[in-house]
Amino acid sequence: MEGTMGVITPWAANFAPLSWMFCAGQVLAIAEYSALYSLIGTTYGGNGTTTFALPNLCSRVAIGTGQGPGLTNRVLGQPVGTETNTLTTAQMAGHNHIMQVRASMPVNANSASAATPLNNFPAASASSIYNSAASANKNMPLSTTVTVGVTGSSLPVNNLQPVLCLNYIICVEGIWPSRP
């Protein structure tokens, strides 16, 4: 399959056609692929003396180089990103957990007359806290403090966008691209 040297394309077959190779990070000899080396150099690896590497698009998504408005600058050959990420509390946006509690406790409306709870009900007021009346006839509001702790785990979360796996191939022998 004829192509322009250095072109990368998605490929649905499980083999690379003649004059093409998979983009799997292979290290090639400069002496054998000097024309391709003159196009991509050591952008993707190699020692630059005897070897250079093809791009590795295995488990990767290709993105454009440069910097769009409000985006990070990306340079040719720069691998970025991870399939999973372990979030820390420092990475989470500030937020509150609001909880509203309404509670009351049945008490006797009379003043307290006893110091022991045995056969008594909590009383509404006085220095002793129990009343010997036969029943609780009033609800006394209660105040409470609620502490919300840290939640979650330190396990990584999947960070992978939905994808369809295809092979990427690069033309290693073919038409020489003319430069402007």
VMD Tcl script that builds the backbone (N, CA, C; Angstrom):
set m [mol new atoms 540]
animate dup $m
set s [atomselect $m all]
$s set {name element resname resid chain x y z} {
  {N N MET 1 A 0.854 -1.164 0.000}
  {CA C MET 1 A 0.000 0.000 0.000}
  {C C MET 1 A 0.903 1.230 0.000}
  {N N GLU 2 A 0.771 2.037 -1.040}
  {CA C GLU 2 A 1.638 3.208 -1.145}
  {C C GLU 2 A 1.123 4.329 -0.248}
  {N N GLY 3 A 2.053 5.041 0.354}
  {CA C GLY 3 A 1.695 6.148 1.219}
  {C C GLY 3 A 2.814 7.165 1.258}
  {N N THR 4 A 2.564 8.235 1.969}
  {CA C THR 4 A 3.581 9.264 2.158}
  {C C THR 4 A 4.343 8.937 3.434}
  {N N MET 5 A 5.661 8.938 3.351}
  {CA C MET 5 A 6.501 8.580 4.477}
  {C C MET 5 A 6.182 9.444 5.705}
  {N N GLY 6 A 6.018 8.797 6.852}
  {CA C GLY 6 A 5.739 9.505 8.095}
  {C C GLY 6 A 4.262 9.658 8.412}
  {N N VAL 7 A 3.386 9.359 7.461}
  {CA C VAL 7 A 1.946 9.460 7.716}
  {C C VAL 7 A 1.530 8.342 8.675}
  {N N ILE 8 A 0.707 8.689 9.642}
  {CA C ILE 8 A 0.148 7.718 10.588}
  {C C ILE 8 A -1.351 7.666 10.345}
  {N N THR 9 A -1.890 6.446 10.333}
  {CA C THR 9 A -3.319 6.290 10.103}
  {C C THR 9 A -3.870 5.137 10.941}
  {N N PRO 10 A -5.133 5.233 11.356}
  {CA C PRO 10 A -5.752 4.077 12.020}
  {C C PRO 10 A -5.890 2.940 11.009}
  {N N TRP 11 A -5.825 1.713 11.489}
  {CA C TRP 11 A -5.844 0.555 10.603}
  {C C TRP 11 A -6.620 -0.555 11.294}
  {N N ALA 12 A -7.645 -1.085 10.627}
  {CA C ALA 12 A -8.540 -2.067 11.243}
  {C C ALA 12 A -8.032 -3.506 11.157}
  {N N ALA 13 A -7.039 -3.780 10.331}
  {CA C ALA 13 A -6.537 -5.153 10.185}
  {C C ALA 13 A -5.540 -5.485 11.293}
  {N N ASN 14 A -5.236 -6.792 11.420}
  {CA C ASN 14 A -4.293 -7.226 12.454}
  {C C ASN 14 A -2.868 -7.376 11.925}
  {N N PHE 15 A -2.590 -6.813 10.760}
  {CA C PHE 15 A -1.234 -6.826 10.192}
  {C C PHE 15 A -0.953 -5.439 9.618}
  {N N ALA 16 A 0.318 -5.112 9.508}
  {CA C ALA 16 A 0.712 -3.857 8.858}
  {C C ALA 16 A 1.062 -4.180 7.409}
  {N N PRO 17 A 0.545 -3.418 6.447}
  {CA C PRO 17 A 0.856 -3.698 5.044}
  {C C PRO 17 A 2.325 -3.405 4.724}
  {N N LEU 18 A 2.775 -3.868 3.576}
  {CA C LEU 18 A 4.147 -3.595 3.137}
  {C C LEU 18 A 4.409 -2.098 3.160}
  {N N SER 19 A 5.590 -1.709 3.572}
  {CA C SER 19 A 6.050 -0.318 3.657}
  {C C SER 19 A 5.437 0.435 4.840}
  {N N TRP 20 A 4.722 -0.252 5.698}
  {CA C TRP 20 A 4.115 0.347 6.887}
  {C C TRP 20 A 4.505 -0.485 8.106}
  {N N MET 21 A 4.510 0.125 9.276}
  {CA C MET 21 A 4.765 -0.588 10.534}
  {C C MET 21 A 3.760 -0.106 11.578}
  {N N PHE 22 A 3.515 -0.976 12.558}
  {CA C PHE 22 A 2.670 -0.568 13.676}
  {C C PHE 22 A 3.359 0.537 14.467}
  {N N CYS 23 A 2.576 1.455 14.982}
  {CA C CYS 23 A 3.097 2.511 15.865}
  {C C CYS 23 A 3.128 1.945 17.275}
  {N N ALA 24 A 4.180 1.168 17.556}
  {CA C ALA 24 A 4.286 0.473 18.834}
  {C C ALA 24 A 5.602 0.784 19.540}
  {N N GLY 25 A 6.242 1.882 19.170}
  {CA C GLY 25 A 7.463 2.292 19.855}
  {C C GLY 25 A 8.704 1.504 19.480}
  {N N GLN 26 A 8.679 0.787 18.355}
  {CA C GLN 26 A 9.841 -0.004 17.969}
  {C C GLN 26 A 11.060 0.896 17.746}
  {N N VAL 27 A 12.215 0.400 18.126}
  {CA C VAL 27 A 13.479 1.105 17.882}
  {C C VAL 27 A 14.042 0.566 16.569}
  {N N LEU 28 A 14.315 1.482 15.640}
  {CA C LEU 28 A 14.804 1.109 14.306}
  {C C LEU 28 A 16.227 1.620 14.104}
  {N N ALA 29 A 16.935 0.969 13.176}
  {CA C ALA 29 A 18.294 1.399 12.826}
  {C C ALA 29 A 18.211 2.584 11.866}
  {N N ILE 30 A 18.942 3.641 12.181}
  {CA C ILE 30 A 18.972 4.820 11.303}
  {C C ILE 30 A 19.498 4.435 9.928}
  {N N ALA 31 A 20.505 3.559 9.881}
  {CA C ALA 31 A 21.102 3.153 8.604}
  {C C ALA 31 A 20.080 2.484 7.695}
  {N N GLU 32 A 19.118 1.785 8.258}
  {CA C GLU 32 A 18.119 1.069 7.457}
  {C C GLU 32 A 16.935 1.953 7.061}
  {N N TYR 33 A 16.593 2.937 7.888}
  {CA C TYR 33 A 15.432 3.801 7.631}
  {C C TYR 33 A 15.847 5.272 7.700}
  {N N SER 34 A 16.898 5.626 6.985}
  {CA C SER 34 A 17.461 6.986 7.075}
  {C C SER 34 A 16.480 8.058 6.598}
  {N N ALA 35 A 15.682 7.755 5.584}
  {CA C ALA 35 A 14.731 8.754 5.082}
  {C C ALA 35 A 13.676 9.063 6.155}
  {N N LEU 36 A 13.132 8.032 6.788}
  {CA C LEU 36 A 12.141 8.250 7.844}
  {C C LEU 36 A 12.782 8.956 9.036}
  {N N TYR 37 A 14.026 8.578 9.357}
  {CA C TYR 37 A 14.732 9.233 10.462}
  {C C TYR 37 A 14.890 10.727 10.192}
  {N N SER 38 A 15.134 11.085 8.932}
  {CA C SER 38 A 15.300 12.512 8.611}
  {C C SER 38 A 13.995 13.289 8.824}
  {N N LEU 39 A 12.873 12.600 8.844}
  {CA C LEU 39 A 11.581 13.256 9.081}
  {C C LEU 39 A 11.228 13.346 10.569}
  {N N ILE 40 A 11.416 12.252 11.313}
  {CA C ILE 40 A 10.937 12.250 12.702}
  {C C ILE 40 A 12.056 12.300 13.741}
  {N N GLY 41 A 13.294 12.053 13.341}
  {CA C GLY 41 A 14.420 12.130 14.275}
  {C C GLY 41 A 14.195 11.276 15.514}
  {N N THR 42 A 14.623 11.788 16.658}
  {CA C THR 42 A 14.469 11.052 17.925}
  {C C THR 42 A 13.291 11.587 18.743}
  {N N THR 43 A 12.319 12.167 18.067}
  {CA C THR 43 A 11.139 12.704 18.761}
  {C C THR 43 A 10.478 11.650 19.640}
  {N N TYR 44 A 10.511 10.400 19.223}
  {CA C TYR 44 A 9.815 9.331 19.944}
  {C C TYR 44 A 10.774 8.358 20.626}
  {N N GLY 45 A 12.072 8.676 20.624}
  {CA C GLY 45 A 13.053 7.828 21.300}
  {C C GLY 45 A 14.206 7.450 20.390}
  {N N GLY 46 A 15.095 6.656 20.927}
  {CA C GLY 46 A 16.304 6.252 20.218}
  {C C GLY 46 A 17.484 7.096 20.671}
  {N N ASN 47 A 18.698 6.670 20.279}
  {CA C ASN 47 A 19.885 7.397 20.729}
  {C C ASN 47 A 20.340 8.477 19.751}
  {N N GLY 48 A 19.764 8.523 18.555}
  {CA C GLY 48 A 20.103 9.557 17.581}
  {C C GLY 48 A 21.422 9.334 16.870}
  {N N THR 49 A 22.167 8.329 17.279}
  {CA C THR 49 A 23.432 8.002 16.623}
  {C C THR 49 A 23.245 6.817 15.694}
  {N N THR 50 A 22.669 5.764 16.236}
  {CA C THR 50 A 22.433 4.565 15.432}
  {C C THR 50 A 20.962 4.159 15.401}
  {N N THR 51 A 20.158 4.706 16.322}
  {CA C THR 51 A 18.757 4.279 16.399}
  {C C THR 51 A 17.803 5.456 16.570}
  {N N PHE 52 A 16.561 5.218 16.209}
  {CA C PHE 52 A 15.441 6.121 16.486}
  {C C PHE 52 A 14.221 5.245 16.718}
  {N N ALA 53 A 13.169 5.811 17.284}
  {CA C ALA 53 A 11.986 5.008 17.612}
  {C C ALA 53 A 10.757 5.535 16.891}
  {N N LEU 54 A 9.848 4.619 16.618}
  {CA C LEU 54 A 8.545 4.987 16.072}
  {C C LEU 54 A 7.646 5.445 17.224}
  {N N PRO 55 A 6.618 6.220 16.918}
  {CA C PRO 55 A 5.670 6.597 17.975}
  {C C PRO 55 A 5.019 5.348 18.568}
  {N N ASN 56 A 4.693 5.402 19.846}
  {CA C ASN 56 A 4.001 4.296 20.498}
  {C C ASN 56 A 2.569 4.734 20.792}
  {N N LEU 57 A 1.640 4.287 19.960}
  {CA C LEU 57 A 0.231 4.618 20.153}
  {C C LEU 57 A -0.551 3.456 20.768}
  {N N CYS 58 A 0.154 2.471 21.324}
  {CA C CYS 58 A -0.530 1.374 22.018}
  {C C CYS 58 A -1.187 1.930 23.281}
  {N N SER 59 A -2.472 1.720 23.416}
  {CA C SER 59 A -3.256 2.206 24.566}
  {C C SER 59 A -3.186 3.713 24.725}
  {N N ARG 60 A -3.036 4.436 23.636}
  {CA C ARG 60 A -2.956 5.901 23.677}
  {C C ARG 60 A -3.901 6.496 22.636}
  {N N VAL 61 A -4.290 7.727 22.886}
  {CA C VAL 61 A -5.110 8.489 21.953}
  {C C VAL 61 A -4.235 9.602 21.404}
  {N N ALA 62 A -4.234 9.766 20.102}
  {CA C ALA 62 A -3.446 10.839 19.489}
  {C C ALA 62 A -4.194 12.165 19.640}
  {N N ILE 63 A -3.463 13.224 20.019}
  {CA C ILE 63 A -4.043 14.572 20.098}
  {C C ILE 63 A -3.165 15.519 19.305}
  {N N GLY 64 A -3.711 16.658 18.945}
  {CA C GLY 64 A -2.951 17.650 18.196}
  {C C GLY 64 A -1.938 18.379 19.066}
  {N N THR 65 A -0.868 18.844 18.436}
  {CA C THR 65 A 0.140 19.628 19.151}
  {C C THR 65 A -0.324 21.069 19.262}
  {N N GLY 66 A 0.342 21.818 20.123}
  {CA C GLY 66 A 0.038 23.236 20.264}
  {C C GLY 66 A -0.788 23.512 21.498}
  {N N GLN 67 A -1.353 24.721 21.516}
  {CA C GLN 67 A -2.110 25.158 22.686}
  {C C GLN 67 A -3.358 25.887 22.235}
  {N N GLY 68 A -4.506 25.305 22.533}
  {CA C GLY 68 A -5.766 25.981 22.257}
  {C C GLY 68 A -6.073 26.970 23.363}
  {N N PRO 69 A -7.073 27.828 23.174}
  {CA C PRO 69 A -7.430 28.811 24.202}
  {C C PRO 69 A -7.753 28.142 25.541}
  {N N GLY 70 A -7.046 28.537 26.581}
  {CA C GLY 70 A -7.280 27.997 27.914}
  {C C GLY 70 A -6.759 26.590 28.134}
  {N N LEU 71 A -6.011 26.052 27.182}
  {CA C LEU 71 A -5.512 24.683 27.292}
  {C C LEU 71 A -3.998 24.671 27.491}
  {N N THR 72 A -3.490 23.534 27.920}
  {CA C THR 72 A -2.058 23.357 28.131}
  {C C THR 72 A -1.357 23.140 26.798}
  {N N ASN 73 A -0.171 23.705 26.645}
  {CA C ASN 73 A 0.625 23.506 25.436}
  {C C ASN 73 A 1.111 22.059 25.370}
  {N N ARG 74 A 0.972 21.427 24.222}
  {CA C ARG 74 A 1.434 20.051 23.998}
  {C C ARG 74 A 2.432 20.059 22.844}
  {N N VAL 75 A 3.565 19.389 23.060}
  {CA C VAL 75 A 4.613 19.360 22.037}
  {C C VAL 75 A 4.666 17.996 21.371}
  {N N LEU 76 A 5.176 17.966 20.156}
  {CA C LEU 76 A 5.275 16.746 19.362}
  {C C LEU 76 A 6.038 15.667 20.130}
  {N N GLY 77 A 5.463 14.493 20.249}
  {CA C GLY 77 A 6.103 13.361 20.908}
  {C C GLY 77 A 5.910 13.301 22.408}
  {N N GLN 78 A 5.189 14.249 22.987}
  {CA C GLN 78 A 5.006 14.312 24.443}
  {C C GLN 78 A 3.895 13.363 24.885}
  {N N PRO 79 A 4.224 12.319 25.673}
  {CA C PRO 79 A 3.156 11.472 26.218}
  {C C PRO 79 A 2.602 12.103 27.493}
  {N N VAL 80 A 1.295 12.168 27.631}
  {CA C VAL 80 A 0.657 12.724 28.829}
  {C C VAL 80 A -0.526 11.852 29.227}
  {N N GLY 81 A -0.920 11.944 30.491}
  {CA C GLY 81 A -2.126 11.268 30.965}
  {C C GLY 81 A -1.863 9.890 31.532}
  {N N THR 82 A -2.858 9.398 32.250}
  {CA C THR 82 A -2.824 8.063 32.843}
  {C C THR 82 A -4.202 7.430 32.707}
  {N N GLU 83 A -4.238 6.110 32.722}
  {CA C GLU 83 A -5.523 5.414 32.632}
  {C C GLU 83 A -6.292 5.479 33.937}
  {N N THR 84 A -5.581 5.551 35.060}
  {CA C THR 84 A -6.236 5.652 36.361}
  {C C THR 84 A -5.599 6.786 37.155}
  {N N ASN 85 A -6.321 7.261 38.151}
  {CA C ASN 85 A -5.834 8.350 38.984}
  {C C ASN 85 A -6.347 8.134 40.402}
  {N N THR 86 A -5.474 8.272 41.378}
  {CA C THR 86 A -5.878 8.194 42.774}
  {C C THR 86 A -6.052 9.616 43.283}
  {N N LEU 87 A -7.293 9.994 43.549}
  {CA C LEU 87 A -7.588 11.353 43.993}
  {C C LEU 87 A -7.241 11.531 45.464}
  {N N THR 88 A -6.753 12.716 45.792}
  {CA C THR 88 A -6.522 13.082 47.183}
  {C C THR 88 A -7.535 14.158 47.549}
  {N N THR 89 A -7.707 14.405 48.835}
  {CA C THR 89 A -8.652 15.442 49.245}
  {C C THR 89 A -8.209 16.807 48.735}
  {N N ALA 90 A -6.908 17.016 48.558}
  {CA C ALA 90 A -6.413 18.297 48.040}
  {C C ALA 90 A -6.858 18.534 46.596}
  {N N GLN 91 A -7.153 17.471 45.840}
  {CA C GLN 91 A -7.576 17.607 44.446}
  {C C GLN 91 A -9.080 17.825 44.302}
  {N N MET 92 A -9.812 17.669 45.369}
  {CA C MET 92 A -11.266 17.828 45.298}
  {C C MET 92 A -11.654 19.282 45.529}
  {N N ALA 93 A -12.700 19.692 44.876}
  {CA C ALA 93 A -13.201 21.056 45.049}
  {C C ALA 93 A -13.730 21.229 46.470}
  {N N GLY 94 A -13.564 22.435 47.001}
  {CA C GLY 94 A -14.094 22.727 48.328}
  {C C GLY 94 A -15.607 22.576 48.333}
  {N N HIS 95 A -16.146 21.992 49.367}
  {CA C HIS 95 A -17.587 21.792 49.448}
  {C C HIS 95 A -17.992 21.572 50.904}
  {N N ASN 96 A -19.286 21.642 51.170}
  {CA C ASN 96 A -19.830 21.436 52.508}
  {C C ASN 96 A -20.780 20.254 52.501}
  {N N HIS 97 A -20.902 19.633 53.637}
  {CA C HIS 97 A -21.899 18.588 53.844}
  {C C HIS 97 A -22.881 19.147 54.866}
  {N N ILE 98 A -24.052 19.511 54.422}
  {CA C ILE 98 A -25.038 20.123 55.307}
  {C C ILE 98 A -25.942 19.033 55.863}
  {N N MET 99 A -26.139 19.095 57.172}
  {CA C MET 99 A -27.008 18.123 57.824}
  {C C MET 99 A -27.921 18.875 58.777}
  {N N GLN 100 A -29.192 18.595 58.699}
  {CA C GLN 100 A -30.150 19.244 59.583}
  {C C GLN 100 A -30.745 18.174 60.490}
  {N N VAL 101 A -30.651 18.402 61.789}
  {CA C VAL 101 A -31.157 17.435 62.759}
  {C C VAL 101 A -32.205 18.114 63.624}
  {N N ARG 102 A -33.356 17.505 63.724}
  {CA C ARG 102 A -34.384 17.966 64.655}
  {C C ARG 102 A -34.664 16.801 65.585}
  {N N ALA 103 A -34.370 17.021 66.849}
  {CA C ALA 103 A -34.568 15.943 67.816}
  {C C ALA 103 A -35.191 16.509 69.079}
  {N N SER 104 A -35.954 15.695 69.745}
  {CA C SER 104 A -36.511 16.090 71.041}
  {C C SER 104 A -36.562 14.854 71.919}
  {N N MET 105 A -36.690 15.118 73.205}
  {CA C MET 105 A -36.711 14.030 74.167}
  {C C MET 105 A -37.934 14.204 75.066}
  {N N PRO 106 A -38.709 13.147 75.275}
  {CA C PRO 106 A -39.868 13.281 76.159}
  {C C PRO 106 A -39.416 13.551 77.599}
  {N N VAL 107 A -39.971 14.603 78.218}
  {CA C VAL 107 A -39.662 14.958 79.614}
  {C C VAL 107 A -40.961 15.268 80.347}
  {N N ASN 108 A -40.879 15.310 81.661}
  {CA C ASN 108 A -42.007 15.737 82.478}
  {C C ASN 108 A -41.920 17.244 82.620}
  {N N ALA 109 A -43.028 17.957 82.450}
  {CA C ALA 109 A -43.038 19.420 82.465}
  {C C ALA 109 A -42.813 20.006 83.849}
  {N N ASN 110 A -42.944 19.204 84.883}
  {CA C ASN 110 A -42.758 19.702 86.252}
  {C C ASN 110 A -41.278 19.852 86.575}
  {N N SER 111 A -40.986 20.585 87.630}
  {CA C SER 111 A -39.608 20.730 88.096}
  {C C SER 111 A -39.092 19.401 88.606}
  {N N ALA 112 A -37.795 19.243 88.536}
  {CA C ALA 112 A -37.167 18.003 88.982}
  {C C ALA 112 A -37.280 17.856 90.483}
  {N N SER 113 A -37.446 16.602 90.914}
  {CA C SER 113 A -37.568 16.346 92.341}
  {C C SER 113 A -36.722 15.156 92.778}
  {N N ALA 114 A -36.005 14.540 91.863}
  {CA C ALA 114 A -35.223 13.353 92.213}
  {C C ALA 114 A -33.865 13.398 91.512}
  {N N ALA 115 A -32.889 12.703 92.082}
  {CA C ALA 115 A -31.543 12.664 91.512}
  {C C ALA 115 A -31.254 11.344 90.817}
  {N N THR 116 A -32.174 10.415 90.837}
  {CA C THR 116 A -31.942 9.101 90.250}
  {C C THR 116 A -32.951 8.835 89.137}
  {N N PRO 117 A -32.568 8.136 88.075}
  {CA C PRO 117 A -33.501 7.859 86.988}
  {C C PRO 117 A -34.478 6.724 87.285}
  {N N LEU 118 A -34.247 5.939 88.333}
  {CA C LEU 118 A -35.076 4.776 88.625}
  {C C LEU 118 A -36.534 5.181 88.829}
  {N N ASN 119 A -37.430 4.657 87.985}
  {CA C ASN 119 A -38.869 4.930 88.014}
  {C C ASN 119 A -39.214 6.407 87.834}
  {N N ASN 120 A -38.359 7.177 87.236}
  {CA C ASN 120 A -38.579 8.607 87.041}
  {C C ASN 120 A -38.395 8.974 85.570}
  {N N PHE 121 A -38.808 10.181 85.215}
  {CA C PHE 121 A -38.623 10.723 83.874}
  {C C PHE 121 A -37.705 11.931 83.952}
  {N N PRO 122 A -36.965 12.243 82.907}
  {CA C PRO 122 A -36.215 13.499 82.910}
  {C C PRO 122 A -37.185 14.662 83.094}
  {N N ALA 123 A -36.745 15.664 83.826}
  {CA C ALA 123 A -37.592 16.824 84.109}
  {C C ALA 123 A -37.169 18.005 83.251}
  {N N ALA 124 A -38.070 18.978 83.107}
  {CA C ALA 124 A -37.821 20.146 82.269}
  {C C ALA 124 A -36.862 21.126 82.912}
  {N N SER 125 A -36.810 21.206 84.253}
  {CA C SER 125 A -35.937 22.186 84.907}
  {C C SER 125 A -35.700 21.828 86.362}
  {N N ALA 126 A -34.797 22.530 86.992}
  {CA C ALA 126 A -34.410 22.481 88.411}
  {C C ALA 126 A -33.048 21.822 88.553}
  {N N SER 127 A -32.511 21.812 89.774}
  {CA C SER 127 A -31.150 21.333 89.985}
  {C C SER 127 A -31.046 19.815 89.896}
  {N N SER 128 A -32.022 19.081 90.404}
  {CA C SER 128 A -32.059 17.642 90.156}
  {C C SER 128 A -32.581 17.469 88.739}
  {N N ILE 129 A -32.335 16.352 88.132}
  {CA C ILE 129 A -32.733 16.236 86.720}
  {C C ILE 129 A -33.903 15.296 86.466}
  {N N TYR 130 A -34.427 14.610 87.461}
  {CA C TYR 130 A -35.522 13.672 87.256}
  {C C TYR 130 A -36.740 14.091 88.058}
  {N N ASN 131 A -37.918 13.677 87.539}
  {CA C ASN 131 A -39.172 13.953 88.227}
  {C C ASN 131 A -39.875 12.625 88.418}
  {N N SER 132 A -40.521 12.465 89.567}
  {CA C SER 132 A -41.162 11.188 89.867}
  {C C SER 132 A -42.579 11.089 89.320}
  {N N ALA 133 A -42.982 12.021 88.463}
  {CA C ALA 133 A -44.324 11.965 87.880}
  {C C ALA 133 A -44.473 10.693 87.061}
  {N N ALA 134 A -45.698 10.294 86.872}
  {CA C ALA 134 A -45.969 9.011 86.230}
  {C C ALA 134 A -45.703 8.999 84.731}
  {N N SER 135 A -45.607 10.154 84.079}
  {CA C SER 135 A -45.422 10.131 82.628}
  {C C SER 135 A -44.638 11.346 82.156}
  {N N ALA 136 A -44.160 11.224 80.925}
  {CA C ALA 136 A -43.522 12.358 80.264}
  {C C ALA 136 A -44.621 13.086 79.513}
  {N N ASN 137 A -44.768 14.382 79.728}
  {CA C ASN 137 A -45.866 15.103 79.100}
  {C C ASN 137 A -45.396 16.315 78.298}
  {N N LYS 138 A -44.127 16.358 77.940}
  {CA C LYS 138 A -43.590 17.480 77.177}
  {C C LYS 138 A -42.382 16.978 76.374}
  {N N ASN 139 A -42.168 17.581 75.217}
  {CA C ASN 139 A -40.965 17.266 74.442}
  {C C ASN 139 A -39.962 18.395 74.613}
  {N N MET 140 A -38.752 18.071 74.992}
  {CA C MET 140 A -37.692 19.050 75.199}
  {C C MET 140 A -36.748 18.981 74.000}
  {N N PRO 141 A -36.529 20.124 73.303}
  {CA C PRO 141 A -35.611 20.086 72.159}
  {C C PRO 141 A -34.187 19.755 72.609}
  {N N LEU 142 A -33.495 19.018 71.769}
  {CA C LEU 142 A -32.107 18.649 72.050}
  {C C LEU 142 A -31.202 19.300 71.013}
  {N N SER 143 A -30.021 19.662 71.416}
  {CA C SER 143 A -29.037 20.121 70.434}
  {C C SER 143 A -27.996 19.021 70.293}
  {N N THR 144 A -27.437 18.938 69.114}
  {CA C THR 144 A -26.451 17.893 68.863}
  {C C THR 144 A -25.371 18.412 67.928}
  {N N THR 145 A -24.240 17.807 67.972}
  {CA C THR 145 A -23.147 18.128 67.060}
  {C C THR 145 A -22.890 16.904 66.202}
  {N N VAL 146 A -22.775 17.114 64.904}
  {CA C VAL 146 A -22.506 16.028 63.976}
  {C C VAL 146 A -21.169 16.299 63.313}
  {N N THR 147 A -20.306 15.319 63.307}
  {CA C THR 147 A -19.016 15.443 62.630}
  {C C THR 147 A -19.051 14.572 61.388}
  {N N VAL 148 A -18.743 15.167 60.250}
  {CA C VAL 148 A -18.686 14.428 58.996}
  {C C VAL 148 A -17.218 14.167 58.706}
  {N N GLY 149 A -16.839 12.920 58.630}
  {CA C GLY 149 A -15.446 12.554 58.409}
  {C C GLY 149 A -15.116 12.409 56.939}
  {N N VAL 150 A -13.870 12.176 56.684}
  {CA C VAL 150 A -13.388 11.940 55.324}
  {C C VAL 150 A -13.957 10.614 54.853}
  {N N THR 151 A -14.348 10.571 53.611}
  {CA C THR 151 A -14.888 9.339 53.058}
  {C C THR 151 A -14.106 8.967 51.812}
  {N N GLY 152 A -14.367 7.806 51.284}
  {CA C GLY 152 A -13.675 7.348 50.088}
  {C C GLY 152 A -12.547 6.406 50.456}
  {N N SER 153 A -11.818 6.000 49.436}
  {CA C SER 153 A -10.689 5.100 49.649}
  {C C SER 153 A -9.522 5.608 48.823}
  {N N SER 154 A -8.401 4.996 49.003}
  {CA C SER 154 A -7.229 5.421 48.244}
  {C C SER 154 A -7.030 4.541 47.012}
  {N N LEU 155 A -8.110 3.972 46.508}
  {CA C LEU 155 A -8.024 3.145 45.309}
  {C C LEU 155 A -8.096 4.024 44.068}
  {N N PRO 156 A -7.382 3.663 43.012}
  {CA C PRO 156 A -7.441 4.465 41.786}
  {C C PRO 156 A -8.823 4.403 41.136}
  {N N VAL 157 A -9.201 5.493 40.493}
  {CA C VAL 157 A -10.441 5.531 39.725}
  {C C VAL 157 A -10.093 5.494 38.247}
  {N N ASN 158 A -10.956 4.863 37.467}
  {CA C ASN 158 A -10.729 4.767 36.030}
  {C C ASN 158 A -10.851 6.153 35.412}
  {N N ASN 159 A -9.917 6.497 34.576}
  {CA C ASN 159 A -9.857 7.815 33.957}
  {C C ASN 159 A -9.924 7.691 32.435}
  {N N LEU 160 A -10.385 6.559 31.939}
  {CA C LEU 160 A -10.327 6.245 30.514}
  {C C LEU 160 A -11.623 6.634 29.818}
  {N N GLN 161 A -11.495 7.446 28.785}
  {CA C GLN 161 A -12.667 7.790 27.990}
  {C C GLN 161 A -13.102 6.567 27.182}
  {N N PRO 162 A -14.348 6.501 26.739}
  {CA C PRO 162 A -14.771 5.382 25.897}
  {C C PRO 162 A -13.947 5.359 24.604}
  {N N VAL 163 A -13.447 4.204 24.251}
  {CA C VAL 163 A -12.584 4.086 23.075}
  {C C VAL 163 A -12.954 2.845 22.270}
  {N N LEU 164 A -12.490 2.809 21.045}
  {CA C LEU 164 A -12.530 1.621 20.200}
  {C C LEU 164 A -11.095 1.343 19.798}
  {N N CYS 165 A -10.611 0.168 20.079}
  {CA C CYS 165 A -9.206 -0.151 19.817}
  {C C CYS 165 A -8.985 -0.478 18.347}
  {N N LEU 166 A -8.076 0.246 17.753}
  {CA C LEU 166 A -7.621 0.019 16.386}
  {C C LEU 166 A -6.099 0.040 16.398}
  {N N ASN 167 A -5.499 -0.490 15.367}
  {CA C ASN 167 A -4.054 -0.357 15.208}
  {C C ASN 167 A -3.758 0.979 14.553}
  {N N TYR 168 A -2.620 1.555 14.888}
  {CA C TYR 168 A -2.115 2.717 14.165}
  {C C TYR 168 A -0.874 2.264 13.430}
  {N N ILE 169 A -0.778 2.659 12.174}
  {CA C ILE 169 A 0.386 2.299 11.366}
  {C C ILE 169 A 1.031 3.566 10.826}
  {N N ILE 170 A 2.336 3.477 10.575}
  {CA C ILE 170 A 3.101 4.591 10.032}
  {C C ILE 170 A 3.780 4.125 8.749}
  {N N CYS 171 A 3.769 4.978 7.747}
  {CA C CYS 171 A 4.421 4.661 6.479}
  {C C CYS 171 A 5.933 4.861 6.656}
  {N N VAL 172 A 6.703 3.778 6.485}
  {CA C VAL 172 A 8.154 3.845 6.680}
  {C C VAL 172 A 8.919 3.908 5.362}
  {N N GLU 173 A 8.273 3.556 4.260}
  {CA C GLU 173 A 8.862 3.653 2.916}
  {C C GLU 173 A 7.757 4.087 1.972}
  {N N GLY 174 A 7.998 5.136 1.214}
  {CA C GLY 174 A 6.963 5.605 0.305}
  {C C GLY 174 A 7.333 6.929 -0.317}
  {N N ILE 175 A 6.323 7.723 -0.587}
  {CA C ILE 175 A 6.511 9.024 -1.234}
  {C C ILE 175 A 7.161 9.974 -0.234}
  {N N TRP 176 A 8.199 10.658 -0.692}
  {CA C TRP 176 A 8.880 11.644 0.151}
  {C C TRP 176 A 8.003 12.886 0.236}
  {N N PRO 177 A 7.665 13.359 1.439}
  {CA C PRO 177 A 6.825 14.550 1.544}
  {C C PRO 177 A 7.636 15.807 1.216}
  {N N SER 178 A 7.113 16.617 0.329}
  {CA C SER 178 A 7.831 17.857 -0.009}
  {C C SER 178 A 7.579 18.884 1.083}
  {N N ARG 179 A 8.620 19.633 1.413}
  {CA C ARG 179 A 8.499 20.676 2.442}
  {C C ARG 179 A 8.185 21.992 1.768}
  {N N PRO 180 A 7.395 22.832 2.422}
  {CA C PRO 180 A 7.053 24.123 1.801}
  {C C PRO 180 A 8.255 25.063 1.752}
}
mol reanalyze $m
mol bondsrecalc $m
mol representation Tube
mol addrep $m
